Amino acid sequence: MREKVNASQEIKQLFERFEAQLSDPAYIELDFLAALIDIFRPKRRSLYYQVDIAPLLIYLEASPDVRFSFSSYVRRVIDHKDFDQLISDTGIISYADFRYEIKKRITEKYLPSQPPKSTLQYVLNQLFYHSQDADWVAVIPNDQLQRLYLICDFNSLYESDVNFEIKEILYGLEVLVQRITGRAMETDVNKMVPEFQNFDSPFIAIMREFSELNDRFLAGNLHFMTSDDLAYKQILVLHKQCENYIDTAFANSHRFGISIKVNQSLLRIRQQLERIKAIISFLVIDKEQEKVDKSIAFAQTLIGYNCRKSNIRKLVGQSTQLLAYEITHHTAQTGEHYITSSKKEYWNMFRSACGGGIIVGVMCILKLFLGKVETSEFGHALLYSINYAIGFTAIYLFGATLATKQPAMTASALVAAIENGSSAQDETRHRYWNFAVFFARLFRSQFIAFVGNVIMAFPVSLVLIWGIQELFHYNAAAGKWMTLVNDLNPTETPMILHACIAGVFLFLSGIIAGSISNRDKHNSVYYRIEEQPVLKKVFGKEKTAKVARFYEKKWAGIVSNIWFGVFMGTTASVGMFLGLNLDIRHITFASGNLALGLFGNNMSLTTDMWIWGILGIGLIGFFNFAVSFSLSLTLAFRSRNLSFGELIKMAKAVWIYFKISPRSFFFPPHDKS
């Protein structure tokens, strides 16, 4: 009640202050309307706005002269203001690349572009300049808006003698239709929908229908049509076909891959189709009362378009979801190979991880000697990166396993499991039971991979450093043994931070693999290699086909491992350049380094060093896994538009399954699960 009294007083004072200006037929400044809107604009952002304009209605009803002046003033402000661009452009992403659109929206958010004063968008920019304005305007009670409409005797969209508003709507719609037709016929979009290539394009058909409808409205000076109008029905049918076209293009991204440019184009066409469907409904009137309702709704719609034109969160969400799906789809397929089911697969994983441990043991020795090379920090970064890149690529090409590379791949496979399991209708089983079983398979696969890596990296490093001493009578680890051991002690160094950094790089390497695979698929690189005439002439068809198959299966993984090596090799040097204590800790390398530290101190470590060393290896492995897996799981959830509330249900299912069968989280069952 107190708020209503205050609003009534503010309204009265405002009208008294602007009394002379409102009665002036030449007055069209926006100061009065801006101040009036400020009275009703909620002071705090909220999910549930409650806006009451009753004080304004009461004041206008009680003052006929003020009501007339106010009504005339509002008409002067908005009369014959162009708004076709509010329909055709505002809030719709551009054809430019994603980065340009982001920069544009950030700039627009804090320094909005100002259109000419002859446009309605200029008026809206000056009056509704907060992004939440559209939200509270939308919840103003409809009966109050209708009451304001009647009190001020406003004209509806459909009562203008010159038909100005309808012409603006028609022109905005025609621009939209012309744009989507031109873009939908581009080669890079057309290639996504081969199913439509032997049929007439629905976009060309809808453009013709709109052209005929536009001519009919203008020739007959029509203000509206009915829902029974055959042209309107035909447009709705064609509009649905256009939507199916875009949906098919998005669905086919699984087959053909997709680029950011094509993704942006398809998103733009989808937004334009949504805009066409929303706006054309305002040209349909079946009952007289709808003229008032739709005029009010149209005003709210334009305000919404203008207020949300710089929405960055929605842009990022729409633009990245499909690309994230394509990337994680690749990693989900790859991740299946890292998840064991049977005893045979379990022990094959162990042997594969042992192979990875052997290669890492060699890399530990090489890194130790590379650290003794006298060169700049850049030189060390380059040498370390080459060592890591060659080692990781060798692990990948030899079919060995680096345990911590698994989480970035397997998270997507896990989400695919919950996505598939969520549609199951078997009420006798927990909805997430399949996921829990799948997670147990992943966990025991991770466990045995960790074991294989660690137990081989330690003895291989130890044997190699001993062999070097026997051959050259030189203990290469003697001068660095304390550093190698202390790096595993969380009380001496920021080891956990460094392990988390390695986890981030593991996640990024998985993203790179998925991105390369998606890009090559979209650009038909495999097929282009296979059919390259010079290669076929030089090597023959069979060898060229083998090269293409090798590229298809291995190239994304090779690039991913090279970049992972670069990330790992340059972190310490970048940290030194920035003055930050940055480095990486990886569980397999930690095992090898402990062996080098042991040998460097003549095979003697204190009990505390052993305890912290073994505990440190475990902590490094945990944070390697936790960071890379959680980041990958977040991306996988994002790509499939799943709620993070699902995590609680997933965790409960896993806990129930763990209580029932804890052994299955570490060892394979007797039968394949």
C-alpha positions as CSV (number, residue, x, y, z in Angstrom):
1,M,0.0,0.0,0.0
2,R,2.8,2.4,0.9
3,E,4.5,1.7,-2.5
4,K,1.2,2.6,-4.3
5,V,0.9,5.8,-2.3
6,N,4.5,6.7,-3.2
7,A,3.9,5.9,-6.8
8,S,0.8,8.0,-6.9
9,Q,2.6,11.0,-5.4
10,E,5.5,10.6,-7.9
11,I,3.1,10.4,-10.8
12,K,1.2,13.5,-9.7
13,Q,4.5,15.4,-9.3
14,L,5.8,14.2,-12.6
15,F,2.7,15.3,-14.5
16,E,2.6,18.7,-12.8
17,R,6.3,19.2,-13.7
18,F,5.7,18.4,-17.4
19,E,2.2,19.9,-17.6
20,A,3.3,22.7,-20.0
21,Q,5.4,20.5,-22.2
22,L,2.7,17.8,-22.6
23,S,0.1,20.3,-23.8
24,D,2.6,21.7,-26.4
25,P,1.8,20.1,-29.8
26,A,5.5,20.4,-30.8
27,Y,6.9,18.6,-27.7
28,I,8.3,15.1,-28.6
29,E,11.2,14.8,-26.2
30,L,11.5,11.5,-24.2
31,D,12.4,12.9,-20.8
32,F,8.8,12.6,-19.5
33,L,8.3,9.0,-20.6
34,A,11.7,8.0,-19.3
35,A,10.9,9.4,-15.9
36,L,7.5,7.8,-15.9
37,I,8.9,4.4,-16.7
38,D,11.5,4.8,-13.9
39,I,8.7,5.0,-11.4
40,F,7.5,1.5,-12.3
41,R,10.8,-0.1,-13.1
42,P,11.7,-2.6,-10.4
43,K,14.7,-1.4,-8.3
44,R,16.2,-4.9,-8.0
45,R,16.6,-7.7,-10.5
46,S,14.3,-10.7,-9.7
47,L,13.1,-13.9,-11.3
48,Y,9.5,-12.9,-10.3
49,Y,8.6,-9.4,-11.1
50,Q,5.3,-7.8,-9.8
51,V,4.5,-4.6,-11.6
52,D,1.3,-2.6,-10.9
53,I,0.5,0.4,-13.0
54,A,-2.9,1.1,-11.3
55,P,-1.7,4.4,-9.8
56,L,-1.1,5.8,-13.3
57,L,-4.5,4.5,-14.5
58,I,-6.3,6.1,-11.5
59,Y,-4.6,9.4,-12.1
60,L,-5.5,9.5,-15.8
61,E,-9.1,8.5,-15.2
62,A,-9.4,11.3,-12.6
63,S,-8.0,14.0,-15.0
64,P,-9.5,14.2,-18.4
65,D,-7.3,17.1,-19.6
66,V,-4.2,15.3,-18.5
67,R,-5.4,12.1,-20.1
68,F,-5.9,13.9,-23.4
69,S,-2.5,15.6,-23.3
70,F,-0.7,12.4,-22.3
71,S,-2.4,10.4,-25.1
72,S,-1.5,13.1,-27.7
73,Y,2.0,13.2,-26.5
74,V,2.5,9.4,-26.7
75,R,1.1,9.4,-30.3
76,R,3.5,12.2,-31.3
77,V,6.5,10.2,-29.9
78,I,5.7,6.9,-31.6
79,D,3.7,7.9,-34.7
80,H,5.2,6.9,-38.0
81,K,8.4,5.7,-36.5
82,D,10.2,3.1,-38.7
83,F,10.4,-0.3,-36.9
84,D,11.1,-2.8,-39.8
85,Q,14.7,-3.3,-38.6
86,L,13.4,-4.3,-35.1
87,I,11.7,-7.2,-37.0
88,S,14.4,-8.1,-39.5
89,D,17.6,-7.4,-37.6
90,T,17.4,-6.8,-33.8
91,G,18.5,-9.8,-31.7
92,I,19.4,-12.0,-34.7
93,I,23.0,-13.1,-35.0
94,S,25.0,-12.0,-38.0
95,Y,26.6,-14.1,-40.7
96,A,30.0,-13.0,-39.4
97,D,32.1,-15.3,-37.4
98,F,31.4,-16.1,-33.7
99,R,34.2,-13.9,-32.3
100,Y,32.9,-10.9,-34.2
101,E,29.4,-11.4,-32.9
102,I,30.7,-11.8,-29.3
103,K,32.7,-8.6,-29.6
104,K,29.8,-6.8,-31.2
105,R,27.4,-7.8,-28.4
106,I,29.8,-6.9,-25.6
107,T,30.2,-3.5,-27.2
108,E,26.4,-3.1,-27.6
109,K,25.8,-4.1,-24.0
110,Y,27.9,-1.2,-22.6
111,L,27.8,1.3,-25.5
112,P,24.7,0.6,-27.6
113,S,24.5,1.8,-31.1
114,Q,21.9,4.5,-31.5
115,P,19.8,4.4,-34.7
116,P,18.3,7.5,-36.2
117,K,15.7,9.4,-34.2
118,S,13.1,8.7,-36.9
119,T,13.1,5.0,-35.8
120,L,11.1,3.3,-33.0
121,Q,14.3,1.5,-32.0
122,Y,15.8,4.9,-30.9
123,V,12.7,5.5,-28.7
124,L,13.0,2.0,-27.2
125,N,16.8,2.5,-26.6
126,Q,16.1,5.6,-24.6
127,L,13.2,4.3,-22.6
128,F,13.9,0.5,-22.1
129,Y,17.7,0.4,-21.8
130,H,18.0,-2.3,-19.1
131,S,18.2,-5.9,-20.3
132,Q,15.6,-6.9,-17.6
133,D,13.1,-4.2,-18.8
134,A,11.5,-6.8,-21.2
135,D,10.9,-9.1,-18.3
136,W,8.9,-6.7,-16.1
137,V,7.0,-5.2,-19.0
138,A,5.9,-8.7,-20.0
139,V,4.3,-9.3,-16.5
140,I,2.3,-6.1,-16.3
141,P,-1.3,-7.5,-15.9
142,N,-3.0,-7.6,-19.3
143,D,-6.2,-6.1,-17.9
144,Q,-4.3,-3.0,-16.8
145,L,-2.7,-2.6,-20.2
146,Q,-6.1,-2.9,-21.9
147,R,-7.5,-0.4,-19.5
148,L,-4.6,2.0,-20.3
149,Y,-5.3,1.4,-24.0
150,L,-9.0,2.4,-23.6
151,I,-8.3,5.3,-21.3
152,C,-5.9,6.9,-23.7
153,D,-8.0,6.0,-26.8
154,F,-5.0,4.6,-28.6
155,N,-5.2,3.2,-32.1
156,S,-4.5,-0.4,-32.8
157,L,-2.1,-1.6,-35.5
158,Y,-5.1,-2.3,-37.8
159,E,-6.8,1.1,-37.8
160,S,-4.3,3.4,-39.5
161,D,-5.6,5.1,-42.6
162,V,-2.3,4.9,-44.4
163,N,-1.6,1.4,-43.2
164,F,1.9,2.4,-42.0
165,E,2.3,-0.2,-39.3
166,I,1.2,-3.1,-41.5
167,K,3.5,-2.0,-44.3
168,E,6.4,-1.9,-41.8
169,I,5.6,-5.5,-40.7
170,L,5.3,-6.7,-44.2
171,Y,8.6,-5.2,-45.2
172,G,10.4,-6.6,-42.2
173,L,9.0,-10.1,-43.0
174,E,10.0,-9.8,-46.6
175,V,13.5,-8.9,-45.7
176,L,13.7,-11.9,-43.4
177,V,12.3,-14.3,-46.1
178,Q,14.7,-13.0,-48.7
179,R,17.7,-13.4,-46.4
180,I,16.9,-17.0,-45.3
181,T,16.3,-18.0,-48.9
182,G,19.6,-16.7,-50.1
183,R,21.6,-18.2,-47.3
184,A,19.8,-21.6,-47.3
185,M,20.8,-22.0,-51.0
186,E,24.5,-21.5,-50.2
187,T,26.7,-24.6,-51.0
188,D,28.1,-25.0,-47.5
189,V,24.5,-25.1,-46.1
190,N,23.1,-27.2,-48.9
191,K,25.7,-29.9,-48.4
192,M,24.4,-30.6,-44.9
193,V,21.0,-31.7,-46.3
194,P,21.5,-34.1,-49.3
195,E,18.0,-35.4,-48.6
196,F,16.5,-32.2,-50.0
197,Q,18.6,-32.0,-53.1
198,N,16.2,-33.8,-55.4
199,F,13.2,-31.7,-54.2
200,D,12.0,-28.1,-54.6
201,S,13.5,-25.9,-51.9
202,P,10.8,-24.9,-49.3
203,F,12.7,-21.6,-48.9
204,I,12.1,-20.6,-52.5
205,A,8.5,-21.7,-52.2
206,I,7.9,-19.6,-49.0
207,M,9.6,-16.6,-50.7
208,R,7.0,-16.8,-53.5
209,E,4.1,-17.1,-51.2
210,F,5.3,-14.1,-49.1
211,S,5.7,-12.1,-52.3
212,E,2.1,-12.8,-53.4
213,L,0.8,-12.1,-49.9
214,N,2.7,-8.8,-49.7
215,D,1.3,-7.7,-53.1
216,R,-2.2,-8.6,-52.0
217,F,-2.0,-6.6,-48.8
218,L,-0.6,-3.6,-50.5
219,A,-2.9,-3.7,-53.6
220,G,-6.0,-4.1,-51.5
221,N,-4.9,-1.9,-48.6
222,L,-5.6,-4.8,-46.3
223,H,-5.0,-4.5,-42.5
224,F,-5.1,-8.2,-41.6
225,M,-6.1,-11.6,-42.7
226,T,-7.9,-14.5,-41.0
227,S,-6.5,-17.8,-39.9
228,D,-8.6,-19.5,-42.6
229,D,-6.8,-17.6,-45.4
230,L,-5.3,-20.2,-47.8
231,A,-2.2,-18.1,-48.3
232,Y,-1.6,-18.1,-44.5
233,K,-2.1,-21.8,-44.2
234,Q,0.3,-22.5,-47.1
235,I,2.9,-20.3,-45.5
236,L,2.6,-22.2,-42.2
237,V,3.1,-25.5,-44.1
238,L,6.1,-24.2,-46.0
239,H,7.5,-22.7,-42.7
240,K,7.3,-26.2,-41.1
241,Q,9.2,-27.6,-44.1
242,C,11.9,-25.0,-43.7
243,E,12.2,-25.8,-40.0
244,N,12.5,-29.5,-40.9
245,Y,15.2,-28.6,-43.4
246,I,17.2,-26.8,-40.6
247,D,16.6,-29.6,-38.1
248,T,17.8,-32.2,-40.7
249,A,21.0,-30.1,-41.3
250,F,21.8,-30.0,-37.6
251,A,21.0,-33.8,-37.3
252,N,23.4,-34.5,-40.2
253,S,26.3,-32.8,-38.5
254,H,26.9,-36.3,-37.0
255,R,27.5,-37.5,-40.5
256,F,29.3,-34.6,-42.1
257,G,30.7,-32.6,-39.2
258,I,30.1,-28.9,-38.9
259,S,32.1,-25.7,-38.9
260,I,31.5,-22.6,-36.8
261,K,30.5,-20.7,-39.9
262,V,27.9,-23.2,-41.0
263,N,26.7,-23.5,-37.4
264,Q,26.2,-19.8,-37.2
265,S,24.4,-19.8,-40.6
266,L,22.0,-22.5,-39.5
267,L,21.4,-20.8,-36.1
268,R,20.7,-17.5,-37.9
269,I,18.2,-19.2,-40.3
270,R,16.5,-20.9,-37.3
271,Q,16.2,-17.5,-35.5
272,Q,14.8,-15.9,-38.6
273,L,12.2,-18.6,-39.0
274,E,11.2,-18.2,-35.4
275,R,10.9,-14.5,-35.9
276,I,8.8,-14.9,-39.1
277,K,6.4,-17.3,-37.2
278,A,6.1,-14.9,-34.3
279,I,5.5,-11.7,-36.4
280,I,3.2,-13.1,-39.1
281,S,0.8,-14.1,-36.3
282,F,0.1,-10.4,-35.7
283,L,-1.3,-10.1,-39.2
284,V,-4.0,-12.7,-38.4
285,I,-7.3,-11.4,-36.8
286,D,-10.3,-13.6,-36.3
287,K,-12.2,-11.6,-33.7
288,E,-12.5,-7.8,-33.2
289,Q,-11.1,-7.9,-29.6
290,E,-7.9,-9.5,-30.9
291,K,-7.0,-6.1,-32.5
292,V,-6.4,-4.6,-29.0
293,D,-4.8,-7.7,-27.5
294,K,-2.4,-8.2,-30.4
295,S,-1.5,-4.5,-30.6
296,I,-0.4,-4.7,-26.9
297,A,1.4,-8.0,-27.4
298,F,3.2,-6.6,-30.5
299,A,4.5,-3.6,-28.5
300,Q,5.7,-6.0,-25.8
301,T,7.3,-8.2,-28.4
302,L,9.3,-5.3,-29.9
303,I,10.4,-4.2,-26.5
304,G,11.6,-7.8,-25.8
305,Y,13.5,-8.0,-29.1
306,N,15.3,-4.7,-28.4
307,C,16.1,-5.4,-24.7
308,R,17.6,-8.9,-25.5
309,K,19.5,-7.9,-28.6
310,S,22.8,-8.0,-26.7
311,N,22.2,-11.3,-24.8
312,I,25.7,-12.9,-24.7
313,R,24.9,-16.0,-22.6
314,K,22.2,-17.1,-25.1
315,L,24.5,-16.5,-28.0
316,V,27.3,-18.6,-26.5
317,G,24.9,-21.3,-25.5
318,Q,23.4,-21.7,-28.9
319,S,26.6,-21.3,-30.8
320,T,28.7,-23.8,-28.8
321,Q,26.2,-26.5,-28.0
322,L,26.2,-28.3,-31.4
323,L,30.0,-28.0,-31.8
324,A,30.4,-29.3,-28.2
325,Y,28.2,-32.2,-29.2
326,E,30.2,-33.0,-32.3
327,I,33.5,-32.8,-30.4
328,T,32.3,-35.0,-27.5
329,H,30.7,-37.4,-29.9
330,H,34.1,-38.2,-31.2
331,T,35.6,-38.5,-27.8
332,A,32.7,-40.7,-26.7
333,Q,33.4,-43.1,-29.6
334,T,37.1,-43.0,-28.7
335,G,36.4,-43.3,-25.0
336,E,34.6,-46.6,-25.5
337,H,37.9,-48.2,-26.3
338,Y,39.3,-47.1,-22.9
339,I,36.5,-48.8,-21.0
340,T,36.9,-52.5,-20.3
341,S,34.1,-55.1,-19.7
342,S,35.6,-58.6,-19.5
343,K,38.6,-60.1,-17.8
344,K,40.4,-60.3,-21.1
345,E,39.9,-56.6,-21.8
346,Y,40.9,-55.7,-18.3
347,W,44.2,-57.5,-18.5
348,N,44.7,-56.2,-22.0
349,M,44.3,-52.7,-20.6
350,F,46.9,-53.6,-17.9
351,R,49.4,-54.7,-20.6
352,S,48.7,-51.6,-22.7
353,A,49.2,-49.4,-19.6
354,C,52.5,-51.1,-18.9
355,G,53.6,-50.3,-22.4
356,G,52.7,-46.7,-21.7
357,G,54.7,-46.8,-18.5
358,I,57.8,-48.1,-20.3
359,I,57.7,-45.2,-22.8
360,V,57.1,-42.7,-20.0
361,G,60.1,-44.1,-18.1
362,V,62.3,-43.4,-21.2
363,M,60.8,-39.9,-21.4
364,C,61.7,-39.2,-17.7
365,I,65.4,-40.0,-18.5
366,L,65.4,-37.9,-21.6
367,K,63.8,-35.0,-19.7
368,L,66.4,-35.3,-17.0
369,F,69.2,-34.9,-19.5
370,L,67.4,-32.2,-21.5
371,G,67.3,-30.2,-18.3
372,K,71.1,-30.2,-18.2
373,V,71.4,-28.6,-21.7
374,E,72.6,-25.0,-21.4
375,T,70.1,-22.9,-23.2
376,S,67.4,-20.3,-22.7
377,E,64.0,-20.9,-21.1
378,F,62.5,-20.9,-24.6
379,G,65.1,-23.6,-25.6
380,H,64.1,-25.7,-22.6
381,A,60.5,-25.3,-23.4
382,L,61.1,-26.4,-27.0
383,L,63.2,-29.4,-26.0
384,Y,60.7,-30.5,-23.3
385,S,57.8,-30.1,-25.8
386,I,59.5,-32.2,-28.4
387,N,60.3,-34.9,-25.8
388,Y,56.7,-35.0,-24.6
389,A,55.1,-34.7,-28.0
390,I,57.2,-37.6,-29.5
391,G,56.6,-39.7,-26.4
392,F,52.8,-39.2,-26.2
393,T,52.5,-39.8,-30.0
394,A,54.5,-43.0,-29.7
395,I,52.3,-44.2,-26.9
396,Y,49.3,-43.5,-29.1
397,L,50.6,-45.1,-32.3
398,F,52.0,-48.2,-30.5
399,G,48.5,-48.8,-29.0
400,A,49.8,-48.3,-25.5
401,T,47.8,-46.4,-22.8
402,L,48.5,-43.2,-20.8
403,A,46.0,-43.6,-18.0
404,T,45.1,-39.9,-17.5
405,K,44.2,-39.5,-21.1
406,Q,41.2,-41.7,-20.5
407,P,38.9,-39.3,-18.5
408,A,38.8,-36.7,-21.2
409,M,37.6,-39.4,-23.6
410,T,35.4,-41.5,-21.3
411,A,33.3,-38.6,-19.8
412,S,31.4,-38.2,-23.0
413,A,30.8,-42.0,-23.2
414,L,29.4,-41.8,-19.7
415,V,27.0,-39.0,-20.6
416,A,25.9,-40.9,-23.7
417,A,25.1,-43.8,-21.3
418,I,23.0,-41.7,-19.1
419,E,21.3,-40.1,-22.1
420,N,20.4,-43.5,-23.5
421,G,19.6,-45.0,-20.1
422,S,17.2,-42.1,-19.3
423,S,14.8,-43.2,-22.0
424,A,14.5,-46.7,-20.7
425,Q,11.0,-47.6,-19.5
426,D,11.9,-50.6,-17.3
427,E,10.4,-49.7,-14.0
428,T,11.9,-52.6,-12.2
429,R,15.4,-51.1,-12.4
430,H,16.8,-47.8,-11.2
431,R,16.6,-45.2,-14.0
432,Y,20.4,-44.7,-13.7
433,W,21.4,-48.3,-13.1
434,N,23.0,-48.7,-16.5
435,F,25.0,-45.6,-15.9
436,A,26.2,-46.9,-12.5
437,V,27.3,-50.2,-14.1
438,F,29.0,-48.2,-16.9
439,F,30.8,-46.0,-14.3
440,A,32.1,-49.1,-12.5
441,R,33.5,-50.3,-15.8
442,L,35.2,-47.0,-16.3
443,F,36.6,-46.8,-12.7
444,R,38.1,-50.3,-12.8
445,S,39.6,-49.5,-16.2
446,Q,41.1,-46.3,-14.8
447,F,42.4,-48.2,-11.8
448,I,44.2,-50.9,-13.7
449,A,45.6,-48.3,-16.2
450,F,47.0,-46.3,-13.3
451,V,48.5,-49.5,-11.8
452,G,50.1,-50.5,-15.2
453,N,51.5,-47.0,-15.8
454,V,53.0,-46.5,-12.3
455,I,54.5,-50.0,-11.7
456,M,56.3,-49.9,-15.1
457,A,57.5,-46.3,-15.1
458,F,59.2,-46.7,-11.8
459,P,61.4,-49.8,-12.6
460,V,62.1,-48.7,-16.2
461,S,63.4,-45.3,-15.0
462,L,65.4,-47.0,-12.3
463,V,67.0,-49.6,-14.7
464,L,67.8,-46.9,-17.3
465,I,69.5,-44.5,-14.9
466,W,71.5,-47.5,-13.4
467,G,72.5,-48.6,-16.9
468,I,73.7,-45.1,-17.8
469,Q,75.8,-45.0,-14.6
470,E,77.3,-48.5,-15.5
471,L,78.2,-47.3,-19.0
472,F,79.4,-43.8,-18.3
473,H,80.2,-43.9,-14.6
474,Y,77.9,-40.9,-14.1
475,N,74.9,-40.6,-11.7
476,A,72.8,-38.2,-13.8
477,A,70.2,-37.7,-11.0
478,A,72.6,-37.0,-8.2
479,G,72.4,-33.2,-8.5
480,K,68.6,-33.1,-8.8
481,W,67.4,-35.9,-6.6
482,M,66.1,-33.6,-3.8
483,T,64.0,-31.6,-6.3
484,L,62.6,-34.8,-7.9
485,V,61.5,-36.1,-4.5
486,N,60.2,-32.8,-3.0
487,D,58.1,-32.2,-6.1
488,L,55.9,-35.1,-4.9
489,N,55.5,-33.6,-1.4
490,P,52.3,-31.3,-1.2
491,T,53.8,-29.6,1.9
492,E,56.9,-28.5,0.0
493,T,55.5,-27.5,-3.4
494,P,52.1,-26.5,-4.9
495,M,51.9,-30.1,-6.2
496,I,48.1,-30.2,-6.2
497,L,47.9,-27.0,-8.3
498,H,50.4,-28.5,-10.8
499,A,48.4,-31.7,-11.0
500,C,45.3,-29.7,-11.7
501,I,47.0,-27.8,-14.5
502,A,48.0,-31.2,-16.1
503,G,44.3,-32.2,-15.8
504,V,43.3,-29.1,-17.7
505,F,45.8,-30.0,-20.4
506,L,44.5,-33.5,-20.6
507,F,41.0,-32.1,-21.1
508,L,42.2,-29.7,-23.8
509,S,43.9,-32.5,-25.6
510,G,40.6,-34.4,-25.8
511,I,38.9,-31.3,-27.1
512,I,41.5,-30.9,-29.8
513,A,41.1,-34.5,-30.9
514,G,37.3,-34.0,-31.2
515,S,37.7,-30.7,-32.9
516,I,40.1,-32.0,-35.5
517,S,38.0,-35.0,-36.2
518,N,34.9,-32.8,-36.6
519,R,36.7,-30.4,-38.9
520,D,38.1,-33.1,-41.2
521,K,34.8,-34.8,-41.4
522,H,33.1,-31.6,-42.4
523,N,35.7,-30.8,-45.0
524,S,35.7,-34.4,-46.4
525,V,39.4,-34.6,-45.9
526,Y,39.5,-38.4,-45.9
527,Y,37.6,-38.7,-49.2
528,R,39.7,-36.0,-50.8
529,I,42.9,-37.8,-49.9
530,E,41.5,-41.1,-51.2
531,E,40.5,-39.5,-54.5
532,Q,43.5,-37.2,-55.0
533,P,44.6,-38.0,-58.6
534,V,48.3,-37.3,-58.1
535,L,48.5,-39.6,-55.1
536,K,46.7,-42.3,-56.9
537,K,49.0,-42.0,-59.8
538,V,52.2,-42.1,-57.7
539,F,51.2,-44.6,-55.0
540,G,48.3,-46.4,-56.6
541,K,44.7,-46.6,-55.4
542,E,45.2,-49.2,-52.6
543,K,48.1,-47.4,-50.9
544,T,46.3,-44.0,-51.3
545,A,43.2,-45.6,-49.7
546,K,45.4,-46.9,-46.8
547,V,46.8,-43.4,-46.3
548,A,43.3,-42.0,-46.2
549,R,42.2,-44.6,-43.7
550,F,45.3,-44.0,-41.5
551,Y,44.6,-40.3,-41.6
552,E,41.0,-40.8,-40.7
553,K,41.8,-43.1,-37.7
554,K,45.0,-41.6,-36.4
555,W,45.5,-38.0,-37.4
556,A,43.2,-36.4,-34.8
557,G,44.9,-38.4,-32.1
558,I,48.4,-37.5,-33.3
559,V,47.6,-33.7,-33.4
560,S,46.0,-34.1,-29.9
561,N,49.1,-35.7,-28.5
562,I,51.5,-33.3,-30.1
563,W,49.6,-30.4,-28.5
564,F,49.4,-32.2,-25.2
565,G,53.2,-32.4,-25.4
566,V,53.5,-28.7,-26.2
567,F,51.2,-27.8,-23.2
568,M,53.2,-30.0,-20.8
569,G,56.6,-28.8,-22.1
570,T,56.0,-25.1,-22.0
571,T,54.1,-24.6,-18.8
572,A,57.1,-24.1,-16.5
573,S,58.8,-21.7,-18.9
574,V,55.6,-19.6,-19.4
575,G,55.2,-19.6,-15.6
576,M,58.7,-18.3,-15.2
577,F,58.1,-15.6,-17.8
578,L,54.9,-14.5,-16.0
579,G,56.6,-14.7,-12.6
580,L,54.2,-17.4,-11.5
581,N,54.9,-20.8,-9.9
582,L,53.4,-22.9,-12.7
583,D,54.4,-26.4,-13.6
584,I,52.8,-29.8,-14.4
585,R,52.6,-33.0,-12.4
586,H,51.5,-36.2,-14.0
587,I,51.1,-39.5,-12.1
588,T,53.1,-41.6,-14.5
589,F,56.0,-39.2,-14.7
590,A,55.8,-38.8,-10.9
591,S,56.5,-42.5,-10.5
592,G,59.5,-42.3,-12.8
593,N,60.8,-39.2,-11.1
594,L,60.6,-40.9,-7.7
595,A,62.8,-43.7,-9.1
596,L,65.3,-41.2,-10.4
597,G,65.3,-39.4,-7.0
598,L,65.9,-42.7,-5.2
599,F,68.8,-43.6,-7.5
600,G,70.2,-40.0,-7.3
601,N,70.6,-40.4,-3.5
602,N,72.3,-43.8,-3.8
603,M,69.2,-45.9,-3.4
604,S,68.4,-44.3,0.0
605,L,65.3,-42.3,1.0
606,T,64.0,-41.5,4.5
607,T,60.7,-42.9,5.6
608,D,59.0,-39.5,5.4
609,M,60.2,-39.2,1.8
610,W,58.8,-42.6,0.9
611,I,55.5,-41.8,2.6
612,W,55.1,-38.4,0.9
613,G,56.4,-39.8,-2.4
614,I,53.8,-42.6,-2.5
615,L,51.0,-40.4,-1.2
616,G,52.0,-37.6,-3.7
617,I,51.8,-40.0,-6.6
618,G,48.3,-41.0,-5.5
619,L,47.2,-37.4,-5.0
620,I,48.6,-36.4,-8.4
621,G,46.7,-39.2,-10.1
622,F,43.5,-38.2,-8.3
623,F,43.7,-34.6,-9.3
624,N,44.8,-35.5,-12.9
625,F,41.7,-37.6,-13.1
626,A,39.3,-35.4,-11.2
627,V,40.0,-32.2,-13.1
628,S,40.1,-33.7,-16.6
629,F,37.1,-35.8,-16.0
630,S,35.0,-33.1,-14.4
631,L,35.8,-30.6,-17.2
632,S,35.0,-33.2,-19.8
633,L,31.8,-34.2,-18.0
634,T,30.7,-30.5,-17.9
635,L,31.3,-30.2,-21.6
636,A,29.4,-33.4,-22.3
637,F,26.5,-32.2,-20.2
638,R,26.5,-28.9,-22.0
639,S,26.6,-30.6,-25.4
640,R,23.5,-32.6,-24.7
641,N,21.7,-29.9,-22.8
642,L,21.4,-32.0,-19.7
643,S,20.6,-30.5,-16.3
644,F,23.4,-30.6,-13.7
645,G,20.8,-31.8,-11.3
646,E,21.3,-35.2,-13.0
647,L,24.7,-35.4,-11.3
648,I,23.0,-36.0,-7.9
649,K,20.9,-38.8,-9.3
650,M,23.9,-40.3,-11.0
651,A,26.0,-40.1,-7.8
652,K,23.3,-41.9,-5.9
653,A,23.0,-44.7,-8.4
654,V,26.8,-45.1,-8.4
655,W,26.9,-45.2,-4.5
656,I,24.1,-47.8,-4.4
657,Y,25.9,-50.0,-7.0
658,F,29.2,-49.6,-5.0
659,K,27.5,-50.8,-1.8
660,I,26.1,-53.8,-3.7
661,S,29.3,-54.7,-5.6
662,P,32.4,-52.8,-4.5
663,R,34.7,-55.4,-6.1
664,S,33.4,-54.5,-9.6
665,F,34.9,-51.0,-9.2
666,F,38.4,-52.5,-9.0
667,F,38.3,-56.0,-10.6
668,P,36.4,-57.4,-13.6
669,P,33.4,-59.7,-12.9
670,H,33.5,-63.3,-13.9
671,D,31.1,-62.7,-16.7
672,K,31.0,-59.7,-19.0
673,S,29.0,-56.8,-17.5
